[in-house]
């Protein structure tokens, strides 16, 4: 009797999940993957779908985001009229998705690896006069966290407001004792969707992967570097962690403050004043700085803004396209764009870390190497430690640095942010850095790659099977 009841209940739940997938599945590949998981892994497949497959928070988060926009200043569209050239359609696309127009009064500083990045960050934090906004996917305790705690205490005593967001899963190791120390000195700190057993299925899948610091609404930082001592001391298993960050000063910094303000509203339903866009100053200082546009994206957006941004940059490439990213698991559209560019004569090069921080993800990434290489794309394996940078540079005219990987998780389920820089000198700087790293990396060839052991191919096949779900 109990077996019959259990079987009937199982079939009802399975049927309900299948109907949900058919009604709400956005991509056929992902829907088929979930159906395969449910049919081949009877109980585990349903558990994984409930854990990672649903999007029931989307409508709630979207309502909160729209409400936040009502309380924040709207960027001015008039500035868009002065922008023209090869990337005008991209500028318009980003504006319509993320509401940020490009601004041309920005000073930029490229920051490579942890030591240089945190020296610049602490210098900016020490100069804060009014407020510090900080959010990270991974915030780990250690020397950096202790140094930040001491700095925050000094600044708060001098009247500076400090607000902090940390991701509830990415920063899961952050102790209650450290958080109590933050609140005790006056830091306003909130987790983004913290792990709670009672809402296990709804709190795990959507992560805030952004890394943002904004000082007084004027100086900002974003990129791939988290608050972790491994960026200074390395990792026991992987060695040195290599990454790229960006310091921005100008209206692009106020746009990053806008992103922080929206996330702040999501975590605590409180609004914070965002400095108005100084479009008059932008007009006065036109052509005196770098042209920068901020693009943000998350699961509560109508369209996958980061995927569309990457897709457009790839399609616009005429001469070369250099990509550095640790997690290249392209969907069909991005894969075809990369292959089309390479087959059309564009010099497409991809750099990934030879060492991996996750075996299954690494197998999935490598499962795409063969079709990429076959189309003429050059792939470099960076051998020193772990390469975590997320960069695209093309045609000595455009580059993007940020938090988004080249995978569906970044495009559809994570909150991400990137800075797009429309500037020849900056693009050339990143190109030279790419070529320097490529020189010390191992270049794969299609002929050698297809001779890899069958065991490696089997692992890659396993990884690719689950790639739509990663």
C-alpha positions, -999 to +999 in steps of 0.1 A: +000+000+000+027+025+010+046+016-022+016+025-043+011+058-024+048+067-028+047+058-065+016+078-071+030+108-053+063+105-072+044+104-105+023+135-096+054+155-086+072+144-117+043+153-139+040+187-123+077+194-129+075+182-165+046+206-171+065+234-155+095+227-177+074+227-208+056+259-199+085+279-185+116+264-201+135+292-218+160+271-238+153+237-255+188+225-246+183+232-209+148+219-209+159+186-225+187+184-200+163+187-171+139+162-186+168+138-191+179+142-155+144+136-142+138+105-163+173+089-158+178+099-121+144+092-106+146+110-073+179+128-077+168+145-109+137+160-093+157+171-063+183+188-086+155+206-105+139+219-074+173+230-062+187+246-094+161+246-121+132+268-110+129+305-114+101+312-089+119+341-074+121+360-107+088+377-105+093+388-069+128+401-076+116+419-107+089+437-088+115+448-062+139+460-089+112+480-106+103+496-073+139+505-067+141+522-101+112+544-091+132+558-062+164+564-082+173+590-107+168+580-143+198+583-166+194+609-194+189+597-229+200+629-245+237+620-241+232+590-264+226+613-294+262+624-293+275+589-295+281+574-330+302+550-349+308+513-350+293+505-316+263+527-315+239+497-317+258+481-288+255+513-268+218+514-274+213+477-266+231+481-233+212+513-224+178+496-231+188+465-210+207+482-181+195+518-183+231+532-184+242+554-212+279+557-221+298+585-205+330+600-217+345+618-187+361+587-170+396+581-158+406+544-158+434+524-142+439+488-151+448+467-121+464+433-126+464+407-098+457+411-061+486+432-048+482+460-072+444+459-069+441+460-031+468+487-028+446+509-051+414+499-033+428+507+002+442+540-011+407+550-023+390+538+009+413+559+030+403+590+011+366+584+017+348+615+031+311+606+031+304+569+023+317+536+012+296+510-007+310+475-010+297+442-023+314+409-030+305+374-041+333+360-020+343+377+012+367+355+032+382+362+066+420+367+067+445+395+066+425+415+040+392+412+059+409+422+091+425+452+074+392+463+060+376+460+095+402+483+110+398+508+081+360+508+084+362+515+121+385+545+116+363+559+088+331+554+107+346+573+137+352+602+112+316+602+101+318+580+069+289+557+063+298+521+053+274+498+036+283+462+027+266+433+008+280+398+007+266+368-011+250+343+012+265+313-006+297+326-021+306+340+014+292+311+033+324+307+053+321+343+067+317+338+104+290+353+126+317+366+148+332+387+120+298+400+110+291+410+146+324+429+146+312+448+115+279+457+129+294+466+163+316+493+147+287+507+127+289+489+093+254+483+078+258+448+064+234+424+047+237+390+030+223+385-005+198+355-004+215+338+026+213+300+029+183+290+050+170+254+054+134+266+053+139+281+019+167+259+007+152+255-028+146+292-034+178+306-019+205+286-035+203+292-073+204+329-077+237+344-066+251+379-066+284+375-084+292+412-085+323+428-071+318+465-066+334+492-044+322+528-047+338+556-026+318+588-023+300+580-055+331+592-074+357+564-074+347+528-081+362+493-086+349+463-104+363+432-120+370+396-111+389+399-078+371+389-046+381+397-010+404+367-003+440+363+009+446+338-019+450+368-043+480+378-022+494+345-009+482+321-036+463+288-030+477+256-016+463+235-045+462+259-074+491+283-066+489+319-076+455+334-085+457+358-115+429+383-122+421+417-136+403+446-119+394+481-130+395+515-111+370+540-125+366+577-117+339+597-133+302+591-141+308+554-147+315+552-110+281+568-102+265+541-124+282+514-104+268+531-073+234+529-089+239+491-093+248+489-057+218+509-047+194+485-065+211+455-048+208+473-015+171+476-020+168+439-029+186+428+004+169+452+028+142+472+010+159+504+019+167+532-005+199+551-005+206+585-022+224+581-054+244+610-067+227+625-098+244+621-132+265+652-138+257+654-175+267+691-177+302+682-164+303+654-189+296+678-217+323+702-205+349+675-202+339+657-234+369+639-250+390+645-219+384+610-206+376+574-215+342+564-230+327+538-206+294+521-203+282+499-174+262+468-182+245+449-154+224+418-156+205+394-134+177+368-134+151+395-129+159+411-162+137+408-193+166+399-215+201+383-209+220+416-211+255+402-206+250+375-231+236+400-257+266+423-250+292+395-255+273+383-286+273+418-301+310+424-294+318+390-310+297+398-341+312+433-345+348+420-346+365+426-379+402+420-372+408+402-339+389+391-308+409+380-277+390+365-248+402+356-214+378+337-192+380+307-168+346+293-175+339+292-212+307+271-216+290+288-245+254+284-254+244+278-290+242+315-300+276+324-285+292+293-299+280+300-334+290+337-331+326+326-322+328+300-349+313+324-375+338+351-366+368+327-369+356+311-401+350+346-415+387+355-410+387+372-376+417+362-355+398+347-325+419+337-295+407+322-262+428+320-231+417+297-202+435+284-171+452+251-175+446+244-138+410+242-126+392+249-094+363+225-102+368+193-121+333+189-136+333+225-148+367+220-163+355+189-181+326+209-194+348+238-206+372+214-224+343+196-241+339+227-263+376+229-273+373+205-303+345+225-322+362+258-313+396+246-326+380+231-357+367+265-367+401+280-365+400+295-330+433+295-312+432+283-276+459+290-250+462+272-216+476+295-190+499+274-168+508+295-138+483+290-110+447+298-117+436+324-143+403+340-132+401+372-154+370+379-174+381+401-204+372+406-240+392+430-263+387+435-300+400+455-329+420+480-309+387+498-302+367+481-275+372+460-243+351+448-214+362+438-179+339+426-152+324+397-133+305+377-160+318+344-173+310+330-207+283+306-194+246+303-189+249+308-151+264+343-156+239+351-183+207+339-167+211+331-130+238+353-115+237+391-108+267+403-128+283+437-139+308+446-165+324+478-177+326+483-215+354+506-225+353+522-260+389+534-263+418+525-286+446+530-261+429+510-234+421+482-259+457+481-271+469+479-234+447+448-229+458+433-262+494+436-253+488+420-219+469+391-236+498+385-261+523+386-232+504+359-213+498+339-245+536+338-251+540+320-217+510+297-223+506+264-241+488+267-274+465+238-283+462+226-319+433+208-333+455+179-345+470+173-311+438+178-292+418+152-311+445+126-301+438+131-264+431+099-244+397+084-246+394+088-208+397+125-212+370+125-239+347+105-217+351+130-188+344+159-213+313+141-225+301+138-190+308+174-183+291+185-215+260+165-207+255+187-176+268+219-190+233+234-195+227+230-158+260+244-145 
